[in-house]
Amino acid sequence: MKRWVPLCLFFLAACGVRGSDPWVCYFGPEVSGEKLDGYGLVILEPDHFKSVRHLRSPSKIAYLSVGECGTYRSYWPRVKGKPWVGAENPNWPGDIAVDIRSEEWRSLLLKEAIPGIVEKGFNGLFLDTLNEAVAGELMETHGSEGKIAALIDFISAVRRDYPGLKIISNNGVRSF
């Protein structure tokens, strides 16, 4: 765990947060802005907030799962049953593996999920489950070829289509 601390600090610094700036990661229900005031960076569950424009934090980062889709997401009905959808994560009930190589999945994130996040006033993304997106290829599991390249293509597309968004990676570092 200690080896990840410098990497986390690096990503936070890239978002404009100094080591002395307080930051918070909050995935609960919407709270008043004053409860989140004073943080240089807030990482929030975007589905729990109608807008974050009122927050004073200069870095308003939205959680976005890339390698899994929650059954509670508004777009789950269009994801469910697709050939690129895998098994439920036994550690996180309701979170279902998705294949990052699917153009349909990447397009849904790029053209629906991220625009919705930006519309709410977020100026960054906390990309989660990157490790899940590429685990098979890293373990050299047959049929997993191309997952790392697809993840890199996805992140490149985020950079291209949303150049002002800050990006924080949670896991998946071996992919880059």
C-alpha positions as CSV (number, residue, x, y, z in Angstrom):
1,M,0.0,0.0,0.0
2,K,2.8,2.4,0.9
3,R,4.2,2.2,-2.7
4,W,0.9,3.7,-4.0
5,V,1.1,6.8,-1.8
6,P,3.7,8.6,-4.0
7,L,1.6,7.7,-7.1
8,C,-1.6,9.1,-5.6
9,L,0.2,12.3,-4.6
10,F,1.5,12.6,-8.1
11,F,-2.0,12.4,-9.6
12,L,-3.4,14.8,-7.0
13,A,-0.6,17.2,-7.8
14,A,-1.4,16.9,-11.5
15,C,-4.9,18.1,-10.5
16,G,-3.5,21.2,-8.9
17,V,-3.7,19.9,-5.3
18,R,-0.7,20.6,-3.1
19,G,0.3,18.1,-0.4
20,S,-1.1,20.6,2.2
21,D,-4.5,21.0,0.5
22,P,-7.3,19.0,2.1
23,W,-9.2,16.7,-0.2
24,V,-12.1,14.4,0.2
25,C,-13.6,11.4,-1.6
26,Y,-17.3,11.2,-0.9
27,F,-19.7,8.8,-2.6
28,G,-22.7,9.3,-0.3
29,P,-26.0,11.2,-1.0
30,E,-25.9,14.8,-2.0
31,V,-24.9,17.1,0.9
32,S,-24.9,20.9,1.2
33,G,-22.0,22.7,-0.4
34,E,-20.8,24.1,2.9
35,K,-20.0,20.5,4.1
36,L,-17.6,20.2,1.2
37,D,-16.2,23.8,1.4
38,G,-12.6,24.0,2.3
39,Y,-11.4,21.1,0.2
40,G,-9.0,21.7,-2.7
41,L,-10.3,18.6,-4.4
42,V,-13.5,16.7,-4.0
43,I,-14.1,13.3,-5.6
44,L,-17.9,12.6,-5.8
45,E,-20.4,10.1,-7.1
46,P,-21.9,12.2,-10.0
47,D,-25.3,10.3,-9.9
48,H,-25.8,11.7,-6.3
49,F,-25.6,15.3,-7.3
50,K,-27.8,17.4,-9.6
51,S,-25.0,19.9,-9.9
52,V,-21.7,20.8,-8.3
53,R,-21.4,24.3,-9.8
54,H,-22.1,25.8,-6.4
55,L,-19.1,24.0,-4.7
56,R,-16.2,26.2,-4.0
57,S,-13.6,23.5,-4.6
58,P,-11.4,24.3,-7.7
59,S,-11.2,20.5,-8.5
60,K,-14.6,18.8,-8.7
61,I,-13.9,15.2,-9.8
62,A,-16.5,12.7,-10.8
63,Y,-16.3,9.0,-10.2
64,L,-16.5,6.9,-13.4
65,S,-16.1,3.2,-13.6
66,V,-14.5,2.1,-16.8
67,G,-14.2,-1.7,-16.4
68,E,-17.5,-2.3,-14.7
69,C,-21.1,-0.9,-15.0
70,G,-23.3,-0.6,-11.9
71,T,-26.8,-2.0,-12.3
72,Y,-27.9,1.3,-10.6
73,R,-26.7,3.5,-13.5
74,S,-29.2,5.2,-15.7
75,Y,-27.7,3.5,-18.7
76,W,-27.7,-0.1,-17.3
77,P,-30.8,-1.1,-19.2
78,R,-29.0,-0.5,-22.5
79,V,-25.9,-2.4,-21.2
80,K,-27.6,-5.4,-19.7
81,G,-27.5,-8.5,-21.8
82,K,-24.9,-7.2,-24.3
83,P,-22.3,-9.8,-25.5
84,W,-19.5,-7.6,-24.0
85,V,-21.0,-7.7,-20.5
86,G,-19.4,-10.2,-18.1
87,A,-19.9,-11.4,-14.5
88,E,-20.9,-9.6,-11.4
89,N,-18.0,-8.5,-9.2
90,P,-18.3,-10.7,-6.0
91,N,-16.7,-7.9,-3.9
92,W,-19.1,-5.2,-5.2
93,P,-22.6,-6.6,-5.7
94,G,-24.4,-4.8,-8.5
95,D,-21.2,-4.0,-10.4
96,I,-20.9,-6.0,-13.6
97,A,-17.7,-6.4,-15.7
98,V,-17.7,-4.9,-19.1
99,D,-15.2,-5.4,-22.0
100,I,-13.3,-2.2,-22.6
101,R,-12.8,-3.4,-26.2
102,S,-16.5,-2.8,-26.9
103,E,-16.9,0.2,-29.1
104,E,-20.5,0.5,-27.9
105,W,-19.4,0.7,-24.3
106,R,-16.6,3.2,-24.9
107,S,-19.1,5.3,-27.0
108,L,-21.7,5.2,-24.2
109,L,-19.1,6.6,-21.8
110,L,-17.7,9.2,-24.2
111,K,-21.1,10.4,-25.6
112,E,-23.4,10.0,-22.6
113,A,-21.8,9.4,-19.3
114,I,-19.0,12.0,-19.5
115,P,-21.2,14.8,-21.1
116,G,-23.7,14.3,-18.3
117,I,-20.9,14.7,-15.8
118,V,-19.5,17.8,-17.4
119,E,-23.0,19.3,-17.6
120,K,-23.3,19.0,-13.8
121,G,-20.2,21.2,-13.4
122,F,-17.5,18.6,-12.8
123,N,-14.1,19.4,-14.2
124,G,-12.4,16.1,-13.8
125,L,-12.8,12.3,-13.8
126,F,-11.7,9.7,-11.3
127,L,-11.4,6.7,-13.6
128,D,-12.0,3.5,-11.6
129,T,-11.8,-0.2,-12.4
130,L,-9.0,0.3,-15.0
131,N,-7.4,-2.8,-13.5
132,E,-10.5,-4.8,-14.1
133,A,-10.7,-3.5,-17.7
134,V,-7.3,-5.0,-18.5
135,A,-6.8,-7.8,-16.0
136,G,-7.2,-10.7,-18.4
137,E,-4.6,-9.4,-20.8
138,L,-2.1,-8.7,-18.0
139,M,-2.6,-12.3,-16.8
140,E,-2.3,-13.5,-20.5
141,T,-5.7,-15.0,-20.4
142,H,-6.8,-16.3,-23.8
143,G,-9.3,-14.0,-25.5
144,S,-8.2,-10.9,-23.7
145,E,-5.8,-9.6,-26.3
146,G,-6.2,-5.9,-27.1
147,K,-7.7,-4.8,-23.8
148,I,-4.7,-2.6,-22.9
149,A,-4.7,-0.9,-26.3
150,A,-8.5,-0.4,-26.0
151,L,-8.1,1.3,-22.6
152,I,-5.3,3.5,-23.9
153,D,-7.5,4.4,-26.9
154,F,-10.4,5.3,-24.5
155,I,-8.3,7.5,-22.3
156,S,-6.8,9.2,-25.4
157,A,-10.3,9.8,-26.7
158,V,-11.3,11.4,-23.3
159,R,-8.2,13.7,-23.6
160,R,-9.1,14.5,-27.2
161,D,-12.8,15.1,-26.7
162,Y,-12.5,16.8,-23.2
163,P,-9.1,18.4,-23.2
164,G,-9.9,20.5,-20.1
165,L,-10.9,17.6,-17.8
166,K,-8.5,16.5,-15.1
167,I,-8.0,12.8,-15.0
168,I,-7.1,10.7,-11.9
169,S,-6.5,7.0,-12.4
170,N,-7.4,4.5,-9.8
171,N,-5.4,1.3,-10.5
172,G,-4.5,0.3,-14.1
173,V,-1.1,1.9,-13.9
174,R,0.6,-1.1,-15.4
175,S,-1.5,-0.4,-18.5
176,F,0.4,2.7,-19.4
